[in-house]
Amino acid sequence: MIILKTPQEIKTMAKAGQILREIIQEISQFIRPGLSTYDIEEKVNQLFKKAKVKSSFLNYHGFPSKICTSVNDQIVHGIPNKKVKIKTGDLVGIDIGIKYQGYNVDAAVTIPIEPIKPIHRKLIATTRRALEKAIQEVRPNNYLSNIGATIQETIEKAGFEVVKECSGHGIGRELHEDPTVLNFGKRNEGIILKPGMTFAIEPMAVEGKAVMKIENDGWTISTVDGGYSAHFEKTVAVTRKGCQILT
């Protein structure tokens, strides 16, 4: 069941999104070689307290951390760890969800630790572009499937593979709501977008084969072949005029 949000609810989520954007901007500048992924979570926790928001992730179905930190071949759901040190050449995925006044918003970025390989620079740029182009599909009376089709076309045209097992999702009072927002698909099928829908779009691309495994921690999803991955995410709302980017 897709829950349509009122203009006031979307306004609240937009305020939450502004807070999350500022947190991500600050943490993007904070990350540097020598830090551990646990250090990143500690910094984010300080920013949470300053903004008076809570993590949407901590204890969600048992997830043990307040953010996800996925490095290199880790696609999503990486758990911050004191032993995982950031170094030059790394791609560091940061996925953060916050809850503000009863509503959740979600966003992710992949941060290059320069210098990085040209192929990885292209991977990041392609995944970001896939998100930007997918957002252009968000408008009333368009098909939800066109979002996934756009993501798949953009990623595959650049010579990478899209991660089909992971997807975006509806969001609001719950972190994950209907609908599921696939990262692939055929055009002009299924659900029609309506004003009041709010969801997170989050393309994920890999440089090798998009075959994944779950690590021993039970959460971290990585590529089987060790290929690097990139992940970008924004929360958006469908409005009468088109799309409002919330994060």
NULUMZA-401762 format. One line per field, with one value per residue: residue number from 0; residue in one letter; x, y, z of N, C-alpha, C, CB in turn. Coordinates in nm, 2 decimals, m for minus. Glycine has a CB too. Layout:
N
n	(NUM  ...)
res	(A  ...)
npx	(X  ...)
npy	(Y  ...)
npz	(Z  ...)
capx	(X  ...)
capy	(Y  ...)
capz	(Z  ...)
cpx	(X  ...)
cpy	(Y  ...)
cpz	(Z  ...)
cbpx	(X  ...)
cbpy	(Y  ...)
cbpz	(Z  ...)
//
This chain:
247
n	(0  1  2  3  4  5  6  7  8  9  10  11  12  13  14  15  16  17  18  19  20  21  22  23  24  25  26  27  28  29  30  31  32  33  34  35  36  37  38  39  40  41  42  43  44  45  46  47  48  49  50  51  52  53  54  55  56  57  58  59  60  61  62  63  64  65  66  67  68  69  70  71  72  73  74  75  76  77  78  79  80  81  82  83  84  85  86  87  88  89  90  91  92  93  94  95  96  97  98  99  100  101  102  103  104  105  106  107  108  109  110  111  112  113  114  115  116  117  118  119  120  121  122  123  124  125  126  127  128  129  130  131  132  133  134  135  136  137  138  139  140  141  142  143  144  145  146  147  148  149  150  151  152  153  154  155  156  157  158  159  160  161  162  163  164  165  166  167  168  169  170  171  172  173  174  175  176  177  178  179  180  181  182  183  184  185  186  187  188  189  190  191  192  193  194  195  196  197  198  199  200  201  202  203  204  205  206  207  208  209  210  211  212  213  214  215  216  217  218  219  220  221  222  223  224  225  226  227  228  229  230  231  232  233  234  235  236  237  238  239  240  241  242  243  244  245  246)
res	(M  I  I  L  K  T  P  Q  E  I  K  T  M  A  K  A  G  Q  I  L  R  E  I  I  Q  E  I  S  Q  F  I  R  P  G  L  S  T  Y  D  I  E  E  K  V  N  Q  L  F  K  K  A  K  V  K  S  S  F  L  N  Y  H  G  F  P  S  K  I  C  T  S  V  N  D  Q  I  V  H  G  I  P  N  K  K  V  K  I  K  T  G  D  L  V  G  I  D  I  G  I  K  Y  Q  G  Y  N  V  D  A  A  V  T  I  P  I  E  P  I  K  P  I  H  R  K  L  I  A  T  T  R  R  A  L  E  K  A  I  Q  E  V  R  P  N  N  Y  L  S  N  I  G  A  T  I  Q  E  T  I  E  K  A  G  F  E  V  V  K  E  C  S  G  H  G  I  G  R  E  L  H  E  D  P  T  V  L  N  F  G  K  R  N  E  G  I  I  L  K  P  G  M  T  F  A  I  E  P  M  A  V  E  G  K  A  V  M  K  I  E  N  D  G  W  T  I  S  T  V  D  G  G  Y  S  A  H  F  E  K  T  V  A  V  T  R  K  G  C  Q  I  L  T)
npx	(0.08  0.07  0.15  0.02  0.16  0.07  0.08  0.19  0.32  0.52  0.65  0.76  0.93  1.10  1.24  1.37  1.53  1.69  1.85  1.98  2.12  2.31  2.45  2.57  2.72  2.91  3.03  3.14  3.35  3.50  3.61  3.91  4.23  4.36  4.17  3.93  3.64  3.48  3.54  3.42  3.15  3.14  3.18  2.95  2.76  2.80  2.72  2.45  2.36  2.40  2.21  1.98  1.86  1.76  1.91  1.79  1.87  1.99  1.94  1.74  1.57  1.77  2.01  2.34  2.45  2.47  2.50  2.57  2.88  3.04  3.30  3.49  3.47  3.25  2.91  2.67  2.54  2.76  2.92  3.04  3.37  3.64  3.88  3.89  4.05  4.07  4.21  4.42  4.29  4.07  3.71  3.45  3.15  2.89  2.60  2.32  2.05  1.79  1.57  1.32  1.10  0.91  0.93  1.11  1.41  1.64  1.97  2.26  2.61  2.90  3.23  3.53  3.86  4.12  4.44  4.24  4.16  4.11  3.90  3.74  3.67  3.50  3.31  3.19  3.10  2.91  2.72  2.62  2.52  2.32  2.14  2.07  1.94  1.74  1.58  1.47  1.26  1.06  0.75  0.40  0.18  0.36  0.53  0.64  0.82  0.98  1.18  1.36  1.42  1.56  1.78  1.91  1.97  2.14  2.36  2.44  2.50  2.74  2.91  2.91  2.77  2.45  2.33  2.09  1.96  1.94  1.75  1.56  1.32  0.99  0.93  0.88  0.69  0.78  1.09  1.13  0.89  0.61  0.63  0.85  1.14  1.28  1.61  1.63  1.45  1.16  1.02  0.73  0.54  0.33  0.31  0.16  0.29  0.19  0.09  0.22  0.34  0.63  0.97  1.28  1.54  1.80  2.05  2.29  2.61  2.85  3.19  3.27  3.13  2.79  2.74  2.66  2.75  2.68  2.85  3.03  2.94  2.67  2.54  2.68  2.70  2.87  3.07  3.12  3.34  3.52  3.51  3.49  3.24  2.98  2.75  2.47  2.21  1.90  1.62  1.30  1.00  0.69  0.52  0.25  0.35  0.57  0.87  1.01  1.31  1.41  1.63)
npy	(m0.12  0.21  0.50  0.82  1.14  1.44  1.79  1.92  1.72  1.66  1.89  1.88  1.66  1.77  1.96  1.78  1.67  1.88  1.90  1.66  1.68  1.88  1.74  1.53  1.69  1.79  1.56  1.46  1.63  1.58  1.32  1.14  1.00  0.75  0.77  0.56  0.37  0.36  0.59  0.77  0.72  0.80  1.08  1.14  1.08  1.28  1.50  1.43  1.46  1.74  1.84  1.74  1.50  1.16  0.84  0.65  0.40  0.25  m0.04  m0.11  m0.38  m0.51  m0.40  m0.29  m0.04  0.33  0.44  0.35  0.23  0.17  0.03  0.03  m0.27  m0.33  m0.31  m0.21  m0.15  m0.17  m0.21  0.02  0.02  m0.01  m0.13  m0.09  0.10  0.41  0.48  0.62  0.61  0.47  0.41  0.54  0.47  0.63  0.60  0.74  0.76  0.96  1.04  1.27  1.46  1.25  1.16  0.99  1.03  0.96  0.92  0.88  0.89  0.84  0.87  0.97  0.89  1.06  1.01  0.84  0.56  0.60  0.45  0.41  0.67  0.72  0.53  0.64  0.89  0.80  0.66  0.86  1.02  0.85  0.86  1.13  1.15  0.97  1.10  1.29  1.16  1.17  1.26  1.35  1.11  0.97  0.66  0.45  0.25  0.37  0.50  0.30  0.18  0.40  0.42  0.17  0.18  0.40  0.32  0.08  0.16  0.30  0.09  m0.05  m0.26  m0.29  m0.32  m0.54  m0.67  m0.50  m0.22  0.10  0.26  0.33  0.59  0.74  0.78  0.54  0.38  0.21  0.18  0.10  0.22  m0.04  0.06  m0.01  m0.07  m0.13  m0.23  m0.24  0.01  0.21  0.06  m0.09  0.08  0.40  0.73  0.95  1.27  1.33  1.09  0.96  0.87  0.69  0.70  0.50  0.42  0.17  0.07  m0.15  m0.22  m0.46  m0.78  m0.79  m0.96  m1.06  m1.10  m1.19  m1.08  m1.22  m1.08  m1.07  m0.86  m0.68  m0.62  m0.74  m0.74  m1.04  m1.08  m0.89  m0.64  m0.29  m0.07  0.18  0.41  0.61  0.82  0.97  1.12  1.18  1.37  1.33  1.59  1.81  1.97  1.84  1.72  1.72  1.74  1.60  1.54)
npz	(0.00  m0.10  0.06  0.05  0.09  0.27  0.18  0.40  0.54  0.35  0.36  0.62  0.58  0.39  0.55  0.72  0.52  0.45  0.67  0.66  0.42  0.49  0.69  0.54  0.36  0.54  0.64  0.41  0.37  0.59  0.58  0.53  0.44  0.67  0.87  1.04  0.95  1.16  1.29  1.12  1.16  1.43  1.41  1.26  1.44  1.63  1.48  1.45  1.71  1.74  1.56  1.66  1.58  1.50  1.42  1.15  1.10  1.31  1.49  1.32  1.21  1.35  1.27  1.35  1.36  1.33  1.08  0.74  0.61  0.32  0.16  m0.13  m0.28  m0.14  m0.16  m0.04  0.30  0.47  0.78  1.02  1.13  1.35  1.26  0.99  0.78  0.61  0.29  0.03  m0.30  m0.24  m0.26  m0.09  0.03  0.18  0.36  0.49  0.71  0.86  1.13  1.18  1.36  1.34  1.09  0.82  0.62  0.36  0.23  0.01  m0.07  m0.28  m0.20  m0.34  m0.25  m0.32  m0.49  m0.74  m0.96  m1.31  m1.42  m1.19  m1.13  m1.35  m1.29  m1.06  m1.16  m1.35  m1.19  m1.04  m1.24  m1.33  m1.12  m1.13  m1.38  m1.34  m1.15  m1.31  m1.42  m1.24  m1.19  m1.20  m1.33  m1.48  m1.53  m1.27  m1.33  m1.53  m1.40  m1.30  m1.55  m1.67  m1.50  m1.54  m1.82  m1.83  m1.67  m1.79  m2.05  m2.02  m1.98  m1.74  m1.48  m1.34  m1.01  m0.94  m0.74  m0.52  m0.41  m0.44  m0.24  m0.10  0.15  0.46  0.74  0.81  0.75  0.54  0.30  0.08  m0.26  m0.40  m0.55  m0.83  m0.97  m1.24  m1.54  m1.75  m1.97  m1.91  m1.75  m1.50  m1.19  m1.16  m1.11  m0.85  m0.71  m0.39  m0.34  m0.19  m0.21  m0.20  m0.43  m0.55  m0.72  m0.79  m0.90  m1.05  m1.13  m1.23  m1.25  m1.16  m0.94  m0.62  m0.27  0.07  0.35  0.64  0.86  0.83  0.72  0.54  0.20  m0.08  m0.38  m0.57  m0.73  m0.65  m0.77  m0.78  m0.64  m0.67  m0.52  m0.51  m0.36  m0.32  m0.15  m0.27  m0.36  m0.52  m0.67  m0.76  m0.96  m1.04  m0.95  m0.62  m0.47  m0.18  m0.02)
capx	(0.00  0.15  0.10  0.04  0.18  0.01  0.18  0.25  0.41  0.63  0.73  0.84  1.04  1.20  1.32  1.46  1.62  1.79  1.94  2.06  2.22  2.42  2.53  2.65  2.83  3.01  3.11  3.22  3.48  3.57  3.67  4.04  4.31  4.40  4.05  3.86  3.50  3.42  3.56  3.32  3.03  3.15  3.16  2.81  2.68  2.81  2.63  2.31  2.32  2.39  2.09  1.87  1.79  1.80  1.94  1.69  1.92  2.03  1.85  1.64  1.59  1.89  2.13  2.41  2.52  2.39  2.52  2.64  3.00  3.07  3.43  3.54  3.39  3.13  2.81  2.58  2.52  2.88  2.92  3.16  3.46  3.77  3.99  3.88  4.12  4.06  4.34  4.41  4.24  3.94  3.58  3.39  3.01  2.83  2.45  2.27  1.90  1.76  1.43  1.30  0.96  0.83  0.95  1.25  1.47  1.75  2.06  2.39  2.71  3.03  3.33  3.66  3.98  4.21  4.40  4.17  4.18  4.02  3.78  3.66  3.61  3.39  3.20  3.12  3.03  2.80  2.62  2.56  2.44  2.20  2.05  2.02  1.85  1.62  1.50  1.40  1.14  0.97  0.64  0.27  0.13  0.47  0.54  0.75  0.92  1.07  1.30  1.45  1.47  1.66  1.90  1.97  2.02  2.26  2.48  2.49  2.56  2.87  3.00  2.91  2.66  2.36  2.29  1.95  1.91  1.91  1.65  1.51  1.20  0.91  0.98  0.79  0.69  0.86  1.21  1.09  0.75  0.58  0.66  0.99  1.19  1.39  1.72  1.62  1.32  1.10  0.95  0.58  0.48  0.30  0.25  0.16  0.33  0.09  0.14  0.22  0.44  0.77  1.05  1.43  1.60  1.94  2.13  2.42  2.67  2.98  3.28  3.28  3.00  2.69  2.70  2.69  2.75  2.67  2.97  3.01  2.87  2.53  2.48  2.76  2.68  2.99  3.08  3.19  3.47  3.61  3.50  3.45  3.10  2.94  2.61  2.41  2.07  1.82  1.48  1.22  0.85  0.61  0.43  0.16  0.43  0.68  0.95  1.08  1.42  1.40  1.77)
capy	(0.00  0.33  0.61  0.95  1.24  1.57  1.90  1.95  1.61  1.67  2.01  1.83  1.57  1.86  2.01  1.67  1.65  1.99  1.86  1.54  1.73  1.95  1.64  1.47  1.78  1.81  1.44  1.45  1.71  1.52  1.19  1.15  0.88  0.73  0.75  0.44  0.39  0.38  0.74  0.84  0.71  0.89  1.21  1.16  1.08  1.42  1.59  1.40  1.53  1.88  1.87  1.68  1.40  1.02  0.75  0.56  0.27  0.18  m0.14  m0.15  m0.52  m0.55  m0.34  m0.25  0.09  0.44  0.47  0.24  0.27  0.06  0.07  m0.03  m0.38  m0.34  m0.24  m0.15  m0.20  m0.19  m0.17  0.09  m0.08  0.05  m0.19  m0.06  0.23  0.47  0.50  0.68  0.51  0.41  0.46  0.53  0.49  0.67  0.59  0.79  0.79  1.02  1.05  1.40  1.49  1.14  1.12  0.95  1.06  0.87  0.97  0.82  0.94  0.77  0.97  0.92  0.93  1.09  0.99  0.72  0.51  0.66  0.37  0.44  0.81  0.70  0.46  0.73  0.98  0.73  0.63  0.99  1.07  0.77  0.92  1.26  1.12  0.90  1.20  1.37  1.08  1.18  1.36  1.29  1.03  0.89  0.53  0.42  0.17  0.45  0.53  0.18  0.17  0.50  0.38  0.06  0.23  0.49  0.24  m0.02  0.23  0.33  m0.03  m0.11  m0.34  m0.24  m0.41  m0.56  m0.73  m0.39  m0.13  0.21  0.23  0.43  0.63  0.84  0.75  0.42  0.39  0.14  0.17  0.08  0.11  m0.07  0.14  m0.10  m0.01  m0.18  m0.26  m0.20  0.14  0.23  m0.06  m0.09  0.18  0.54  0.82  1.04  1.36  1.28  0.98  0.99  0.75  0.70  0.64  0.47  0.34  0.11  0.01  m0.21  m0.22  m0.60  m0.85  m0.76  m1.08  m1.02  m1.20  m1.13  m1.11  m1.29  m1.00  m1.08  m0.73  m0.62  m0.68  m0.71  m0.81  m1.17  m1.07  m0.78  m0.52  m0.17  m0.03  0.31  0.42  0.74  0.81  1.09  1.11  1.27  1.37  1.37  1.70  1.84  2.04  1.75  1.65  1.79  1.67  1.63  1.53)
capz	(0.00  m0.11  0.15  m0.01  0.20  0.25  0.16  0.53  0.57  0.26  0.42  0.73  0.52  0.33  0.65  0.75  0.41  0.45  0.78  0.62  0.32  0.57  0.75  0.43  0.31  0.64  0.66  0.29  0.39  0.71  0.54  0.48  0.47  0.81  0.96  1.03  0.92  1.29  1.32  1.04  1.24  1.55  1.36  1.22  1.57  1.69  1.40  1.48  1.84  1.72  1.48  1.73  1.50  1.54  1.31  1.10  1.07  1.43  1.54  1.21  1.18  1.41  1.22  1.47  1.35  1.29  0.94  0.66  0.54  0.23  0.10  m0.25  m0.33  m0.06  m0.24  0.06  0.43  0.54  0.92  1.06  1.20  1.39  1.19  0.84  0.77  0.48  0.23  m0.10  m0.40  m0.19  m0.28  0.04  0.03  0.30  0.35  0.62  0.72  0.99  1.17  1.23  1.38  1.31  0.94  0.78  0.49  0.34  0.12  0.01  m0.17  m0.28  m0.19  m0.38  m0.18  m0.43  m0.63  m0.77  m1.09  m1.41  m1.43  m1.07  m1.15  m1.44  m1.22  m0.97  m1.24  m1.41  m1.10  m1.00  m1.35  m1.33  m1.02  m1.18  m1.49  m1.28  m1.08  m1.41  m1.45  m1.13  m1.22  m1.20  m1.44  m1.54  m1.48  m1.18  m1.40  m1.61  m1.31  m1.31  m1.69  m1.69  m1.42  m1.61  m1.95  m1.81  m1.62  m1.89  m2.17  m1.98  m1.97  m1.61  m1.45  m1.24  m0.90  m0.95  m0.61  m0.43  m0.48  m0.37  m0.16  m0.04  0.28  0.53  0.88  0.81  0.67  0.41  0.27  m0.06  m0.35  m0.43  m0.67  m0.89  m1.05  m1.37  m1.58  m1.88  m1.96  m1.92  m1.69  m1.36  m1.10  m1.21  m1.01  m0.81  m0.61  m0.25  m0.32  m0.14  m0.21  m0.22  m0.55  m0.51  m0.81  m0.75  m1.01  m1.02  m1.25  m1.28  m1.26  m1.06  m0.86  m0.49  m0.16  0.20  0.43  0.76  0.96  0.81  0.66  0.43  0.06  m0.16  m0.51  m0.56  m0.80  m0.59  m0.84  m0.70  m0.65  m0.64  m0.48  m0.47  m0.32  m0.27  m0.12  m0.35  m0.35  m0.64  m0.65  m0.88  m1.06  m1.09  m0.84  m0.52  m0.41  m0.03  0.05)
cpx	(0.09  0.08  0.13  0.06  0.11  0.12  0.26  0.35  0.54  0.72  0.82  0.96  1.14  1.29  1.42  1.57  1.73  1.90  2.04  2.16  2.34  2.51  2.62  2.76  2.94  3.10  3.19  3.35  3.56  3.65  3.81  4.12  4.36  4.29  4.00  3.71  3.43  3.43  3.46  3.19  3.02  3.12  3.01  2.73  2.69  2.72  2.48  2.27  2.31  2.26  1.96  1.79  1.84  1.83  1.82  1.74  1.95  1.91  1.74  1.66  1.72  2.02  2.20  2.47  2.42  2.39  2.57  2.77  3.05  3.19  3.46  3.45  3.26  3.02  2.72  2.59  2.64  2.87  3.04  3.24  3.60  3.89  3.99  3.93  4.10  4.20  4.32  4.37  4.11  3.82  3.50  3.24  2.96  2.67  2.40  2.12  1.88  1.61  1.41  1.15  0.87  0.85  1.09  1.28  1.60  1.84  2.19  2.48  2.82  3.14  3.47  3.77  4.10  4.35  4.33  4.19  4.08  3.89  3.68  3.60  3.49  3.28  3.12  3.04  2.90  2.69  2.55  2.47  2.31  2.10  1.98  1.91  1.72  1.53  1.42  1.27  1.03  0.87  0.51  0.24  0.24  0.47  0.66  0.86  1.02  1.19  1.40  1.51  1.58  1.79  1.98  2.04  2.14  2.38  2.53  2.55  2.70  2.97  3.00  2.78  2.58  2.33  2.14  1.88  1.88  1.83  1.63  1.38  1.12  0.96  0.88  0.80  0.77  0.98  1.19  0.94  0.73  0.59  0.81  1.03  1.31  1.49  1.73  1.48  1.28  1.02  0.80  0.51  0.44  0.25  0.27  0.20  0.21  0.14  0.12  0.30  0.57  0.85  1.20  1.47  1.75  2.01  2.26  2.48  2.80  3.06  3.30  3.14  2.91  2.64  2.75  2.69  2.73  2.78  2.93  2.93  2.71  2.46  2.55  2.74  2.80  2.98  3.16  3.33  3.56  3.60  3.44  3.30  3.08  2.79  2.58  2.26  2.02  1.68  1.40  1.07  0.79  0.51  0.34  0.24  0.54  0.74  1.01  1.18  1.43  1.54  1.88)
cpy	(0.13  0.44  0.74  1.05  1.37  1.67  1.93  1.84  1.62  1.79  1.96  1.74  1.66  1.92  1.90  1.65  1.76  1.95  1.75  1.59  1.80  1.85  1.57  1.56  1.79  1.68  1.41  1.52  1.65  1.40  1.21  1.02  0.87  0.72  0.61  0.47  0.41  0.53  0.82  0.84  0.80  1.03  1.24  1.16  1.22  1.52  1.56  1.47  1.68  1.92  1.82  1.59  1.26  0.94  0.67  0.42  0.19  0.09  m0.17  m0.29  m0.57  m0.49  m0.27  m0.11  0.20  0.49  0.35  0.30  0.16  0.10  m0.03  m0.14  m0.40  m0.25  m0.15  m0.22  m0.24  m0.14  m0.10  0.01  0.00  0.00  m0.15  0.09  0.28  0.50  0.56  0.57  0.45  0.48  0.44  0.56  0.52  0.68  0.63  0.81  0.86  1.03  1.19  1.43  1.38  1.09  1.09  1.01  0.99  0.93  0.89  0.89  0.84  0.87  0.91  0.97  0.94  1.06  0.85  0.68  0.58  0.58  0.39  0.58  0.80  0.63  0.55  0.83  0.92  0.70  0.76  1.04  0.98  0.82  1.05  1.24  1.05  1.00  1.28  1.29  1.10  1.30  1.28  1.22  0.97  0.76  0.51  0.34  0.24  0.49  0.42  0.17  0.27  0.47  0.27  0.10  0.31  0.41  0.15  0.04  0.27  0.21  m0.09  m0.19  m0.28  m0.35  m0.43  m0.61  m0.62  m0.29  m0.01  0.17  0.35  0.47  0.74  0.82  0.62  0.44  0.32  0.12  0.13  0.22  0.08  0.00  0.07  m0.01  m0.06  m0.20  m0.21  m0.07  0.12  0.11  m0.03  0.04  0.32  0.63  0.92  1.14  1.31  1.16  1.03  0.87  0.79  0.63  0.62  0.37  0.29  0.04  m0.05  m0.22  m0.36  m0.66  m0.82  m0.88  m1.05  m1.13  m1.12  m1.17  m1.17  m1.21  m1.01  m0.96  m0.68  m0.69  m0.64  m0.78  m0.93  m1.16  m0.96  m0.65  m0.41  m0.13  0.12  0.32  0.56  0.73  0.94  1.05  1.21  1.26  1.40  1.48  1.72  1.90  1.94  1.68  1.75  1.70  1.71  1.62  1.58)
cpz	(0.00  m0.03  0.09  0.10  0.16  0.23  0.29  0.57  0.48  0.31  0.53  0.68  0.45  0.43  0.70  0.65  0.41  0.56  0.73  0.51  0.39  0.64  0.65  0.38  0.41  0.65  0.53  0.30  0.50  0.67  0.48  0.51  0.61  0.90  0.94  0.99  1.05  1.33  1.24  1.11  1.36  1.52  1.33  1.35  1.64  1.61  1.42  1.61  1.82  1.65  1.55  1.65  1.54  1.41  1.28  1.10  1.20  1.48  1.44  1.17  1.24  1.36  1.33  1.47  1.31  1.15  0.87  0.59  0.46  0.15  m0.02  m0.31  m0.25  m0.13  m0.14  0.20  0.51  0.68  0.96  1.15  1.23  1.31  1.04  0.83  0.62  0.42  0.09  m0.20  m0.36  m0.25  m0.16  0.02  0.17  0.28  0.49  0.61  0.86  1.00  1.24  1.24  1.33  1.17  0.91  0.64  0.48  0.22  0.13  m0.09  m0.17  m0.30  m0.24  m0.29  m0.28  m0.39  m0.65  m0.92  m1.19  m1.42  m1.31  m1.08  m1.24  m1.38  m1.13  m1.05  m1.30  m1.31  m1.05  m1.11  m1.36  m1.24  m1.07  m1.29  m1.44  m1.22  m1.19  m1.46  m1.35  m1.16  m1.22  m1.33  m1.52  m1.47  m1.38  m1.25  m1.49  m1.53  m1.32  m1.45  m1.72  m1.62  m1.50  m1.74  m1.93  m1.76  m1.73  m2.01  m2.14  m1.96  m1.83  m1.59  m1.33  m1.14  m0.90  m0.82  m0.51  m0.49  m0.38  m0.30  m0.12  0.10  0.33  0.68  0.91  0.72  0.53  0.40  0.12  m0.13  m0.35  m0.56  m0.73  m0.96  m1.19  m1.41  m1.72  m1.86  m1.97  m1.87  m1.55  m1.30  m1.17  m1.09  m0.98  m0.71  m0.47  m0.23  m0.28  m0.14  m0.23  m0.34  m0.52  m0.61  m0.75  m0.87  m0.97  m1.15  m1.31  m1.30  m1.14  m0.99  m0.72  m0.38  m0.03  0.29  0.56  0.87  0.94  0.74  0.54  0.30  m0.02  m0.29  m0.49  m0.62  m0.75  m0.67  m0.75  m0.73  m0.62  m0.61  m0.45  m0.45  m0.28  m0.25  m0.20  m0.32  m0.49  m0.60  m0.77  m0.99  m1.11  m0.97  m0.75  m0.46  m0.26  0.04  m0.04)
cbpx	(m0.10  0.17  0.15  m0.07  0.33  m0.07  0.12  0.15  0.34  0.58  0.64  0.75  0.98  1.12  1.23  1.38  1.55  1.72  1.86  1.97  2.15  2.36  2.44  2.56  2.76  2.95  3.01  3.14  3.44  3.47  3.58  4.11  4.44  4.49  3.94  3.87  3.44  3.48  3.71  3.31  3.00  3.28  3.25  2.77  2.74  2.96  2.66  2.30  2.43  2.51  2.10  1.79  1.81  1.69  2.06  1.63  2.05  2.07  1.79  1.65  1.58  1.90  2.10  2.51  2.64  2.42  2.61  2.55  3.11  2.95  3.54  3.68  3.47  3.15  2.72  2.43  2.43  3.00  2.89  3.12  3.49  3.80  3.98  3.74  4.27  3.97  4.43  4.54  4.34  3.93  3.51  3.45  2.94  2.88  2.40  2.34  1.82  1.82  1.38  1.36  0.92  0.69  0.90  1.25  1.49  1.70  2.08  2.37  2.75  3.03  3.34  3.69  4.02  4.20  4.52  4.02  4.17  4.08  3.81  3.74  3.72  3.44  3.27  3.23  3.12  2.85  2.68  2.67  2.52  2.24  2.12  2.13  1.92  1.66  1.59  1.49  1.18  1.04  0.67  0.16  0.05  0.61  0.55  0.70  0.85  1.00  1.25  1.38  1.36  1.61  1.87  1.87  1.91  2.22  2.43  2.38  2.48  2.87  3.13  2.91  2.70  2.23  2.35  1.91  2.00  2.05  1.52  1.50  1.24  0.76  1.12  0.64  0.55  0.78  1.33  1.16  0.67  0.44  0.62  1.01  1.23  1.32  1.85  1.70  1.22  1.02  0.99  0.55  0.56  0.42  0.33  0.03  0.46  m0.03  0.06  0.08  0.44  0.77  1.00  1.50  1.58  1.95  2.15  2.40  2.69  2.96  3.42  3.37  3.02  2.58  2.77  2.59  2.88  2.53  3.05  3.14  2.91  2.46  2.49  2.91  2.54  3.12  3.15  3.11  3.44  3.75  3.41  3.54  3.01  2.98  2.59  2.44  2.05  1.83  1.45  1.25  0.80  0.53  0.51  0.05  0.49  0.78  1.06  0.98  1.55  1.31  1.79)
cbpy	(0.00  0.37  0.60  0.99  1.26  1.61  2.02  1.97  1.47  1.70  2.12  1.74  1.47  1.97  2.06  1.54  1.65  2.12  1.82  1.43  1.84  2.04  1.53  1.42  1.92  1.84  1.32  1.50  1.86  1.48  1.11  1.27  0.88  0.85  0.86  0.35  0.27  0.30  0.78  0.78  0.56  0.87  1.25  1.04  0.97  1.47  1.57  1.24  1.50  1.93  1.81  1.80  1.42  0.95  0.66  0.61  0.28  0.28  m0.10  m0.05  m0.55  m0.70  m0.24  m0.35  0.09  0.56  0.60  0.18  0.32  0.02  0.07  m0.10  m0.50  m0.29  m0.33  m0.14  m0.33  m0.13  m0.30  0.22  m0.20  0.03  m0.34  m0.07  0.22  0.60  0.37  0.75  0.41  0.40  0.41  0.61  0.37  0.81  0.45  0.92  0.66  1.17  0.94  1.51  1.62  1.17  1.23  0.80  1.22  0.73  1.12  0.67  1.08  0.67  1.02  0.96  0.83  1.23  1.00  0.72  0.36  0.67  0.22  0.42  0.91  0.63  0.35  0.81  1.04  0.60  0.56  1.10  1.05  0.62  0.94  1.35  1.04  0.79  1.30  1.39  0.94  1.21  1.43  1.39  1.13  0.96  0.42  0.35  0.06  0.57  0.55  0.06  0.18  0.64  0.34  m0.05  0.31  0.60  0.16  m0.11  0.36  0.42  0.01  0.00  m0.49  m0.19  m0.37  m0.66  m0.83  m0.33  m0.20  0.33  0.16  0.39  0.69  0.83  0.73  0.29  0.32  0.00  0.31  0.02  0.14  m0.23  0.29  m0.20  m0.03  m0.32  m0.20  m0.31  0.22  0.26  m0.18  m0.13  0.19  0.58  0.90  0.97  1.50  1.25  0.90  1.06  0.66  0.65  0.74  0.42  0.41  0.00  0.12  m0.36  m0.17  m0.69  m1.00  m0.67  m1.21  m0.91  m1.28  m1.17  m0.98  m1.34  m0.86  m1.11  m0.63  m0.61  m0.64  m0.76  m0.71  m1.28  m1.05  m0.83  m0.54  m0.05  m0.12  0.41  0.33  0.84  0.71  1.20  1.11  1.25  1.47  1.24  1.83  1.94  2.16  1.83  1.56  1.85  1.70  1.53  1.39)
cbpz	(0.12  m0.26  0.29  m0.10  0.21  0.38  0.11  0.64  0.54  0.12  0.46  0.82  0.43  0.25  0.77  0.77  0.28  0.49  0.91  0.56  0.23  0.67  0.82  0.32  0.29  0.78  0.68  0.17  0.42  0.82  0.45  0.54  0.38  0.85  0.92  1.16  0.84  1.40  1.27  0.90  1.28  1.62  1.24  1.13  1.66  1.68  1.25  1.50  1.94  1.64  1.34  1.79  1.34  1.62  1.35  0.97  1.00  1.54  1.67  1.09  1.03  1.40  1.10  1.50  1.25  1.38  0.91  0.55  0.65  0.14  0.20  m0.22  m0.34  0.09  m0.31  0.01  0.42  0.47  1.01  1.13  1.12  1.54  1.20  0.79  0.81  0.49  0.22  m0.14  m0.42  m0.04  m0.41  0.15  m0.03  0.35  0.31  0.65  0.71  0.99  1.26  1.14  1.32  1.33  0.85  0.78  0.47  0.31  0.13  m0.02  m0.13  m0.40  m0.05  m0.53  m0.06  m0.48  m0.72  m0.74  m1.10  m1.54  m1.44  m0.95  m1.21  m1.57  m1.14  m0.88  m1.35  m1.47  m0.97  m0.97  m1.48  m1.30  m0.89  m1.23  m1.60  m1.18  m1.00  m1.53  m1.46  m0.99  m1.36  m1.16  m1.53  m1.53  m1.59  m1.05  m1.49  m1.67  m1.16  m1.27  m1.79  m1.64  m1.28  m1.63  m2.02  m1.70  m1.49  m1.93  m2.20  m1.85  m2.01  m1.50  m1.42  m1.30  m0.77  m1.06  m0.56  m0.38  m0.51  m0.45  m0.03  m0.03  0.26  0.48  0.94  0.78  0.74  0.40  0.29  m0.09  m0.49  m0.44  m0.63  m0.98  m0.98  m1.38  m1.48  m1.95  m2.08  m2.06  m1.70  m1.29  m0.97  m1.28  m1.05  m0.75  m0.63  m0.21  m0.45  0.00  m0.32  m0.09  m0.68  m0.37  m0.94  m0.63  m1.12  m0.97  m1.21  m1.19  m1.27  m1.11  m0.91  m0.44  m0.15  0.27  0.46  0.82  0.95  0.93  0.77  0.47  0.00  m0.08  m0.62  m0.63  m0.95  m0.59  m0.96  m0.72  m0.56  m0.75  m0.35  m0.59  m0.21  m0.38  0.03  m0.50  m0.24  m0.70  m0.61  m0.83  m1.01  m1.17  m0.91  m0.41  m0.48  0.03  0.09)
//
